[in-house]
Amino acid sequence: MFRNNTDHKLKVEAIIKNINTISLELKKMKESSQLLLCDLILHFNHPVKADDFKETERNNPLFEEFKISDVSLASNSFST
């Protein structure tokens, strides 16, 4: 019985940790999408000449590809 409770507690802690990690990643994605939206709004409200824009983009990309860190879900560790 004691071992069962300990296993259950460890599983719950792992689930909570994974939920927190997923929440953090979602916040990063939201921030990134808001920045991209701002870039689009600025670009279409204040367009620059195509050549100038290409030169600027080559020197300073508007955004870096968003990379999601590997998140192992708790459900994967509970396979029996």
Protein Blocks (a to p, Z undefined) as FASTA:
>chain_A
ZZmmmmmmmmmmmmmmmmmmmmmmmmmmmmmmmmmmmmmmmmmmmccdfklmmmmmmmmc
fbdcddddddddfklmmpZZ
